[in-house]
Amino acid sequence: MKHVHYSDVVKEPVELEGAEGVSVRWVINEADGAKNFAMRVFDVEANGRTPYHDHDWEHEVFILSGSGAVCSEGQDTSLVPGDVVFVPGGEKHNFKAGSEGLRFICLVPYQ
């Protein structure tokens, strides 16, 4: 078993083309013995964004704090704390923070 406060996990900058003001904490991963899924906590600074991208695997996302939008196939949908987002594999998407930033949990399967 692993028990840790997410803030004790090292925050790493996301340095991908199209990312602005994004950091990630890999709070549960293969190093912890998780064989199927990784749990990540993303922080997006005020008015920042994740890259607009797609991939073969799905995402399950839970909005923790802040506000913003998820953009999929060119359409923005507002986000507030407590919202849940499912992004199917193969769908182009990104997350954009509002003026107060955005924090969310994202679960992804290993490829």
GUVEXLO-318768 format. One record per residue (C-alpha): residue number from 1; x negated, y negated, z negated. Coordinates in pm, 1 decimal, decimal comma. Layout:
N
{pos->NUM	u->X	v->Y	w->Z};
...
This chain:
111
{pos->1	u->0,0	v->0,0	w->0,0};
{pos->2	u->-104,9	v->-358,1	w->59,7};
{pos->3	u->29,0	v->-652,8	w->-135,0};
{pos->4	u->-100,1	v->-1001,9	w->-65,6};
{pos->5	u->34,6	v->-1354,4	w->-40,7};
{pos->6	u->26,3	v->-1457,5	w->324,0};
{pos->7	u->-172,2	v->-1772,7	w->239,4};
{pos->8	u->-459,0	v->-1554,7	w->113,2};
{pos->9	u->-507,9	v->-1413,8	w->465,0};
{pos->10	u->-754,6	v->-1606,1	w->681,8};
{pos->11	u->-589,0	v->-1848,7	w->923,7};
{pos->12	u->-740,5	v->-1825,8	w->1272,6};
{pos->13	u->-694,3	v->-2081,3	w->1550,7};
{pos->14	u->-521,0	v->-1953,7	w->1863,7};
{pos->15	u->-755,2	v->-2051,3	w->2143,7};
{pos->16	u->-558,2	v->-1953,9	w->2451,6};
{pos->17	u->-488,2	v->-2172,6	w->2752,3};
{pos->18	u->-165,8	v->-2363,0	w->2687,7};
{pos->19	u->-179,5	v->-2331,6	w->2307,6};
{pos->20	u->-177,6	v->-2660,1	w->2116,9};
{pos->21	u->-210,9	v->-2676,3	w->1739,1};
{pos->22	u->-144,1	v->-2305,1	w->1679,9};
{pos->23	u->-296,3	v->-2077,3	w->1415,9};
{pos->24	u->-223,2	v->-1717,4	w->1320,4};
{pos->25	u->-266,6	v->-1496,3	w->1015,4};
{pos->26	u->-272,6	v->-1121,0	w->1084,9};
{pos->27	u->-105,4	v->-1028,5	w->754,4};
{pos->28	u->-55,1	v->-658,0	w->838,0};
{pos->29	u->-254,4	v->-476,8	w->1106,7};
{pos->30	u->-441,4	v->-158,7	w->1193,7};
{pos->31	u->-711,5	v->-232,6	w->935,7};
{pos->32	u->-436,7	v->-201,1	w->670,6};
{pos->33	u->-327,5	v->138,5	w->805,1};
{pos->34	u->-31,9	v->5,8	w->1006,4};
{pos->35	u->-19,3	v->250,4	w->1297,2};
{pos->36	u->264,6	v->107,0	w->1507,3};
{pos->37	u->321,2	v->-264,8	w->1448,6};
{pos->38	u->131,9	v->-580,2	w->1352,3};
{pos->39	u->286,9	v->-857,3	w->1142,2};
{pos->40	u->160,0	v->-1207,4	w->1208,3};
{pos->41	u->243,2	v->-1544,6	w->1057,0};
{pos->42	u->210,3	v->-1833,7	w->1300,7};
{pos->43	u->177,0	v->-2201,0	w->1211,6};
{pos->44	u->240,5	v->-2450,4	w->1489,4};
{pos->45	u->144,4	v->-2808,8	w->1406,7};
{pos->46	u->389,6	v->-3092,6	w->1465,9};
{pos->47	u->471,7	v->-3112,2	w->1838,1};
{pos->48	u->238,7	v->-2819,9	w->1913,3};
{pos->49	u->320,3	v->-2511,3	w->2118,5};
{pos->50	u->223,9	v->-2154,9	w->2193,9};
{pos->51	u->125,0	v->-2066,7	w->2552,2};
{pos->52	u->406,1	v->-2002,4	w->2801,6};
{pos->53	u->342,5	v->-1636,4	w->2881,7};
{pos->54	u->483,3	v->-1287,4	w->2919,9};
{pos->55	u->365,4	v->-934,3	w->2843,6};
{pos->56	u->499,0	v->-579,8	w->2845,3};
{pos->57	u->589,9	v->-557,3	w->2476,3};
{pos->58	u->873,2	v->-709,2	w->2276,0};
{pos->59	u->857,3	v->-963,4	w->1992,8};
{pos->60	u->1069,4	v->-982,7	w->1678,9};
{pos->61	u->1048,7	v->-1329,6	w->1523,7};
{pos->62	u->1183,4	v->-1478,9	w->1198,5};
{pos->63	u->1164,9	v->-1856,5	w->1150,6};
{pos->64	u->1035,5	v->-1940,8	w->801,1};
{pos->65	u->1012,9	v->-2319,2	w->800,7};
{pos->66	u->1012,9	v->-2630,3	w->1013,0};
{pos->67	u->1202,8	v->-2675,9	w->1335,2};
{pos->68	u->1143,3	v->-2647,6	w->1705,1};
{pos->69	u->1253,7	v->-2448,6	w->2006,0};
{pos->70	u->1192,5	v->-2125,5	w->2187,7};
{pos->71	u->1167,8	v->-2160,1	w->2563,7};
{pos->72	u->1255,5	v->-1860,4	w->2778,8};
{pos->73	u->1285,8	v->-1862,4	w->3155,3};
{pos->74	u->1294,5	v->-2244,1	w->3150,3};
{pos->75	u->1566,1	v->-2292,0	w->2888,4};
{pos->76	u->1498,6	v->-2429,6	w->2538,1};
{pos->77	u->1696,4	v->-2305,2	w->2236,1};
{pos->78	u->1667,4	v->-2492,1	w->1904,5};
{pos->79	u->1518,7	v->-2316,4	w->1602,3};
{pos->80	u->1570,0	v->-2372,6	w->1228,1};
{pos->81	u->1467,2	v->-2171,3	w->919,3};
{pos->82	u->1647,7	v->-1839,6	w->899,5};
{pos->83	u->1685,8	v->-1799,9	w->1276,9};
{pos->84	u->1588,7	v->-1468,3	w->1431,0};
{pos->85	u->1459,2	v->-1432,9	w->1787,7};
{pos->86	u->1417,0	v->-1118,4	w->1997,8};
{pos->87	u->1204,2	v->-1157,3	w->2310,2};
{pos->88	u->1214,8	v->-849,9	w->2538,2};
{pos->89	u->901,0	v->-732,6	w->2713,6};
{pos->90	u->841,5	v->-900,6	w->3048,0};
{pos->91	u->1027,4	v->-1223,3	w->2959,7};
{pos->92	u->830,6	v->-1550,3	w->2988,4};
{pos->93	u->848,9	v->-1748,3	w->2662,9};
{pos->94	u->683,9	v->-1987,6	w->2423,0};
{pos->95	u->754,9	v->-2155,7	w->2089,7};
{pos->96	u->744,6	v->-2533,0	w->2043,8};
{pos->97	u->729,1	v->-2715,0	w->1710,5};
{pos->98	u->926,8	v->-3026,1	w->1626,3};
{pos->99	u->796,2	v->-3324,6	w->1433,8};
{pos->100	u->761,0	v->-3126,1	w->1109,1};
{pos->101	u->581,4	v->-2823,6	w->1254,4};
{pos->102	u->701,3	v->-2463,1	w->1272,0};
{pos->103	u->611,5	v->-2146,3	w->1078,6};
{pos->104	u->733,5	v->-1801,4	w->1181,9};
{pos->105	u->674,3	v->-1430,8	w->1134,0};
{pos->106	u->617,7	v->-1232,1	w->1452,1};
{pos->107	u->613,1	v->-851,9	w->1475,0};
{pos->108	u->462,3	v->-682,1	w->1777,1};
{pos->109	u->389,8	v->-318,1	w->1860,1};
{pos->110	u->38,3	v->-205,6	w->1941,6};
{pos->111	u->-18,1	v->-135,5	w->2309,2};
